[in-house]
Amino acid sequence: MTNDTRNFVIIGAGHASAQLCESLRRGGFKGRIILIGEETWLPYQRPPLSKSYLLGDFARERLFVKPQSFYDENDIKLHLGQPATKIDRAKKTVTVGNDLIAYDRLALLTGTRVRKLECPGAHLAGVHYVRGIDDIDGLEPAIPSAKAAVVIGGGYIGLEAAAVLRKKGLDVTVLHRSSRLLSRVASVETATFMQKLHEEEGVHVRLNQTVRSIEGAEKVERVEIEQTTTDHVEHSKRIEIPADLVVAGIGVLPNQCLASDAGLVTENGIVVDQFCRTADPDIFAAGDVAEHPHPPYGTLRLESVQNALDQAKACAAAMLDEAKPYTATPWFWSDQFDVKFQSAGLPQGYTASVWRAGDKPGSGSNWIYNNDQLICVEAINDPRAYMTGKRWLEGAVSPIADDLRNAEVGLKEVRTVNTGTP
């Protein structure tokens, strides 16, 4: 359509937004694309921030998903450095500063924001978060002069930051409220492996901790925690941990206020169907902010690069009236010390797991089942196991657990059964 006069507006300038722009153009859209972003940066990758970028091994230029030339060559207008503040669904406009931007179709790829600490002292200098380029650029200069760091949060972000800080020579303590690390995102077996890894590298891991306060005269000097144990009776003990800096990784919140203020349905994110469509036929949502149906896992809001990219492609198809259901298998990855962790599927409600040693020392994979059905594979320095498990999940087949347990049976020889529910 060479004379397409439609405006497709995208709010949010992250990984998913760059993919949506590319998919719309590849899909033949010839109209106008306007990309609105709150940050001044071009859409960039976030996963390297808490890993190689913080470590200093990843140049800033490599963070950007696409160079400026991509947007120029594809006639994509960038409106960066100022947030969208209002959606008028009746007039089909978006307010950005003093401007009203008209849309024919609107995509909300607004992502998430960090959950902030609410304890006393959270405002002190030396308290850092790990979410955007500016966060890391503020944290990195504080590391050389620091001796001790407290990381609050034992999820992927917290553990990745802890690994980098430990590599840089700091004394590192990880505080986590749950009884195990990675409590929302990994199996018990993998969480136990990761805790052992960090402790062997010298990280102090404290579980079941509540942060009471962050203390210091003008900047962080210590963190006060309350350790609670239960042995028929609860015992509380306050402990002070010295710290020159604090890194908080206690989760994120979906940026859904713009949508809810416009009358769209929001729960744990912007509610969409399997085609990334909201209840408004001209408004779509994808990426970290979108809560979507995803059989066999139910309703999900995923925070991952895989979800951002694959859902953006589904969103583009729906915007072009070529809707295809989003059914991609979730996958994740994390680098911590010398370990590359890769997983496919989700370890939700599992009944059994099988550990299979890898070909190299320290490598292996955890195969997670709900009854006889494989629902997730978690690989430690074992990309072959990860790729095999991912292929099986996508093909709706499950490996026979006894074959996986048998070290004499190669992965290619493992028997599988069809489950019919990818």
N, C-alpha and C positions, 0 to 999 in steps of 0.2 A: 504494500500500500504506500505509494510514493507521495500521496498528498494527505497523509495522516496528520490531523491537526490536534490530536488528543494530547493531554498532559498526564503523564504518569509521574506521581510524586512519591519519593521514598524518604521516610523519616528515620534517621539512624544511619550512622556511617561506620559500620563494623564489617566483619568478615562476610556476613550474609548479604549486606548491601552491595558490596563489590560484585559478589556472585550474581545477585539479582540483576544488576545492570548488564552484566555480560550475557546472562541467559535471555533477557528481554531482547537484546540486539540480535543474538544468535537465533532467537525465535522469530525474527522478521519484523519486530516492532520498529516503525519508522517515525513515530511521533516524538514528542519532547520528553526527556527524562530529567527530572530535577532531584538532586540528592541533597538532603538537609542533614547537617551534622552539628552537634553541640560543640565538639572539640574542633580545634583548628587543623588537626592532622587529617591527611587522606585516610581512608579506611585501612586499618592495619591489623596484624595478627596479635592476639593477646597471649596465647600459650608460651611463646618464648620469653615473655617479660619476666616471669618468676623463675626462669631457667637460665638459658644461655645469655639473654640480654642483661640480666642482673649480674651474671658472672663476668660479663665483659667480653664474651666470645661471639657476639652477634651484633653487627653494625645496625644502626638505626634505619638506614636506607633499606635494609633487607626486611624490615618489619612490614612495610607497606604491601598490601595485597596486589595492587596494581600501581604503576607509575602514573604521573600526571598525564603523560602522553596517551594513555588508554582512554581517559575521560575526554581529552581533547579530540582524539580521532573518532570517538563514538558519539560525539555531540551530546555529552552529559554535562549539564550545568551543575556546578558545585556551589552549595550555599553553606559554608562551614564557619564555625566559630560562634554560632548563635542558635539557641534551641528553638524549636517549635513550641509555642505556648498554648495554642488552641486549634481545635478542629471544629469547623462549622459544617455539619453534615447536610443541612438544608441548602446552604449556599455552595457547598462543596469547595471550601477554601481552608487553607492552613495559615495561621498567623505566625510570622517569624519577625520579631522586632516590630517595626512599623509597617512591614509589608504583608500583603495578603496574596497568597499563592494559590491559584485555582488548580483544581485537579479533576480529571475524569475518573482516574482510579488512583487509590492511595494505598501504599504498603507501609505498615508499621513494623520496623525492624529496630526497635528502640533498646533492645538488650537489657542489661541489668546494671545495678549500682551496688557498691560494697555496703554491707551491713556495718554500721559504725558502732564502736564501743560506746557504752553508756555509763561506765563506771567512773567514779571520781578520778580526775587526773588524765582522762582520755584526751584532753586538749593540749597537754604538755608537748613542748618541742621534743622530738625524738620518737614520737608515736607515728608509725607509718602504715600505709595500706598498699596492697598490691593489686591494682586494677588497670591503670592506664600508663602511657608513656611518662606523663608528668609525675606519677607516683614513683616510678622506678628512678627517674632522673633526680627526684628529691631524696630517695633512700640511698642511692649508690655513693654520693659524697660523704655520707655519715658513717660508712662502714670502716674506712681505714683507721679512724681515731677511736673506734669502739673496741671494747674488750669482751663485753658480755651482751647477749641478745636474748630476749624472751619472745617467742613466737606463740601467739594466742590463736589456737585453732589447729586441729590435726587432720584436716582434709588435704586434698592434693596441693592447693596453693600454699598452705602453711608448711607442709613437708618439703615442697620444692624450695621454698624460701629458706627453710632450716638447713637444707643440704648445701645451698649456695653460701650461706653465712658460715657454716662450719668449714667449708672448703677454703674460705677466706681467713680462717684462723680464729674465729670468735668462739667463745664458750656459749653454747646454745642450749636453751631449755624450751621444750615444746609443752604447752599447757592445753589440755583438751577436756571438755566437760563430760564426754561420754566415757564408758568403760573400755573403749577400744578406739584405735585410730581408724580413719576412713569409714566411720560408722554409717554414713549414708550411701557410700558409693562402691564399697568392695566387700568381699566375703570375709568372714572371720579369719579364715586361713591366710588369705593374702594380707590382711591387716596385721596379723601376728608376724608374718615374714617382714613386713615393712618396719614394724617396731624394732625387731631384732637388728635389721640393717642399720637403722639410725643409731641405736645404742652401741653397736659395734664401731660406728664411726665417731662416737664420743658425744652424741646428742643426748641430753637428759630428757626423758619422756615422762611426763606426769599426767596420769589419767584421773578422771573423776575430780577435776579441779574447778573451782569457782574463783574468778578474779574479783577481789574485793575493791582494789584501788591500784592506780599507778601513781607513784609518789616521787617527788623531787622539788627542789627549790624553784628553778626556772626551766629545767629539762628533766627528762626521765633519769631517775637514779635507782629505782627499785620497783618491783611489783609485789603487791601483797595478795596472797591467795588464801583460800580456805579449803583445806583438804578434809573431805568427809568420808569416813569408812563406816560400814554397817556390819556389826557382829551381834545381832539381836538388839543392840542399842547403838544409836548414832553417836559418833564421836567427831567433833570438829576441832581442827587445829589450824591456827593462822600461822603462815610461814611467809617470810620476806625473801625475795629472790633478787639479788643485785642485777641491774641492767643499765646499759648505756643507751640502748634503743629497744623499741618494741615494734614488732611487726604483727599486725592483726589480719587474720584470714578466717573470719567467722561466718563466711557465707555471703550471699548476694540477694538482692531483692529485685523483682522484675519492674522495669520502668513502664508501668501500665496506667499511670494517672491521666496522661493525655487521652488515652482511650476511654477510661471510665468517665472522665469529665464530659466526653462526647456522647455518653449514653451507651457505649458498647459493653458487652458482658465481659467482666473480668473476675477471675478467682485467684488462682496461683499463676497469674499471667493473663494475657489476652486470649480469650476462648475462641478457638477456630475449629473448623471441621477438618476432615482428612485431606482436604484440598487447600488448606490455609485460608479459607474464607471466614470472615466474621459474619454476624447476622446482617450487616449492611452489604449489599451485593457489590458495592464499589470500594470496599475497604478490606484489606488482607493483612495478615500478620505472619511473621516467620522468625526463626532463630530463638535465642535464649528467652525472649519475652513471650513466646507463643505456647499456650497450653493446648495440646492436641490429642486426639484419640490415636492410640498406637497399639493395635492388637499384636501380640498377646499380653502386652504389659498394662493395658487399661489406658488411663489418661495420664499424659506425661508433660512436663516442661523440662527440656534437656539443655544443659549448659555444656556444649561441646562444639568443636570445629566441624565435626561430621554433620551434626544436626544443622548447623548454620548453613553449610554448603548445600546439603541435599534438600533441606526444606526450602531454601531460596530458589532452587530449580523448580520445585513443585509450585511455589508461589508464582513464579514467572509464567508457568504453563496455565495456571488458573487465571491470571490477569489477561492472558491472551486467548481466553475462552477455549483452552485445550486441556482442561483439568485432568490431572492424573493423581491418584491417591499417593500420599506420602507413606511409604512402608519400609524405609531403609533401616537396616539393623544398626542399633546404636553402637558406636565404638569410641574408645577413649585411649589416651596414652599419657605417660608421665615419665620424666627423667629425674632420678634422684641418685646422687653420687654416681656410681658406675652401673646403675641398674636402669634398664628401659622396661617400663611396665606398659603392657598393651592389653586391652580387654575388648571383647565383643559380646553384645548382649548385656543383660542386667541381672545381677544376683538377687532378685526379689523373690522371697518366699521359697528358697530352695530347701530341699530335703536331704541332699547328700552332695559330697564333693570327692573328686579323685585327683590325687597329686601324681603327676607324671614327670620324672626327671628328664632334663634336656640333654643334648649331646655334649654340652660344655659344662665345666664345673660352675656351680652356682646358678645354673639355668634350670628352668622347668615350667610347668603349666598346671593350673588348677582348673579342673573341669567340673562345672556346677550343674546339678540336675534338680529338676522337680519331678520326683518319682523316676521314671525311666527316660524322661525327655531332657535333652541338653538345653539349658537356657542361657548359659554364659561360659566363656572361657577367659581366664586371666593368665597372661604369659609373662614370665620373668626372664628377660634376656633370651627369649625363645620365639623369634618372629615366625618360624616355620609352624609352630604349634598355633600361634595366633591366627595366621592366615588360613590354616586348615580348619580351625574351629569356626572362624568367621564364615568360610565357605559352606560348612555344614549347616550353620544356623540359617544362612540365606537360602539354602536349598531345602530347608525343612527336613533334615535328617539328623538322627542322634547316633553317636558312636556307642557301641556296647561297652559298658563301664569295665567289665572284666578284661577286655582287650587292652584298654588304656592302662590298666594296672600292671599288665604284663610287659615288662621291659623288653622281652624278646620279640614282641609283636611291634613292627614298625608302624608309623602313622599311616602309611599307604596300605597296610594290611589290616588295619582296624576295621571290623565289620560295623555296618551302620544299618539303621532301620528308618523308614520313612515315618514322619510324624504328621505331615499334612498341615502343619500350622507354623509357617515361617515367622 
